[in-house]
Amino acid sequence: MARTILPEMCYSHRPAHSNATPLPDSYVGYRPDHTIFSPGVPIFRQSHRRPSPLDSESLPTPPNAGRPAFHPGWVMLALAAVTVFMSAPGQSFSVAAFVDPMLTELGIGRTQYTFAYMTATLIGGFSLPLIGRQVDRFGARFVLPLVAAGLALACGWMSALGSLTGLYLGFTLIRCLGQGSLTLISNWIIGEWFQSRRGLAAGICAVGGTASVLIIPQINDAFIEAWGWRQAWLVLGGIVAVSLILPAAVFLRDRPESLGLFPDWQFERPAHRATTAALDSTAEDYTVRQALRCGSFWKIAAVVATVSLVGTGLMFHQVSLLAEHGVDRSTALSALGVQAIAATLSTLIAGILIDRLPARFVLAVSMALEICAIGLLILLPSSGWIFVYSALLGLHGGIIRSAGSIIWINYFGRTHQGAIQGVAMSVMVLAAALGPIPLALAHDFTGGYLSALLLFLLFPAAAGLAVLTAHPPNRNQTAVSGNS
């Protein structure tokens, strides 16, 4: 019999007997002529054929024979967490460590530096829908190593730049490939490998992001102090290359169905089909154009945009905002650690809750926490309360890291999830670029931040009320048409 070499040899397990659980047509990636894997035969010699009635007679194999003790879904979850962790070179918390030493050596003004960063953020944000479409088309296994290689090279460019024009290009590359693309790809992997446990998986994955906030700035400071900012960028690029390029190429798989497996760490199809679907989710797949015509898309987008706009503004002006209440610089910066720890806890809690509660309720809680944080900042009784303020910001931000990343696939399906998330992230990036402006204008024209903070209170209040009505779309109730 002719044999077919299979690319999925690392994870294949399905035995060839007639009572093996068939793959359901409803899962993406299912093929009627799916390969049958024979126990005891090396994977590279397996045949690509339909099951035969004689299989159960010739191979009286127990149902669990050939099943590995370890489900590759754990590997995919780890890769997704590492991916979001290594988006750090393009994140603001990482770039912040390079600002002063780069300004000193390059002779660039702080305003020019900031404007270059804002412009690069906008360009990177508008590129995300295109990146999302490529991930949908080619899969994360193909796209992730390319993006990681590009980010590593971008870090190399940052280490060698010597002009303002070079800074614009470097910032655009690290923001597009790091802050945008790697985060999107990480969310895509979770969406493909998990369904009923998607919230839990997203919460675990999001810990990679909060860990990055805690660890990477300290590493950057140590590298800059030891070798200078140019060598620090080179080391960051090397870490990205080692952590992502080869591991993704070797171990990453796009979907469990292509391996004869099922989402949520399952080897066999769940007894009840309903258990494979996330709570408060749709069973239909929407294109980008169809999703944009759904009111629920814009209600959810309002939440993530509010988090990005308000959160970026408060973070950007953290030291100056707290100085109005008599908090010194070192204390203001140390409060960021409290924020990161609180975010780590809330990502896990929100991930568990979103598997049990409608996602719109979880997002509304995030908006309520943001309102409490802003209100506390306005009324801050004493300097000690800044840690409560930071904890509230961390709790609300952690919810968005998990719940806000998976609600798109829950509402609009798997087929176009990359492109849809790309549009949503573009909205988020645009909001982030605008976030510091209201506070800066308020300070320049009034000498304080109160008017801007009062304005900021309105955004989460409106978004929180709107998202409570954001039900999963239904084609029978929503007029949608067109293709992406």
Summary of the structure (lengths in Angstrom):
residues: 484
radius of gyration: 24.0
end to end distance: 43.3
largest distance: 84.7
contacts: 1725
relative contact order: 0.13
helix: 69%
strand: 0%
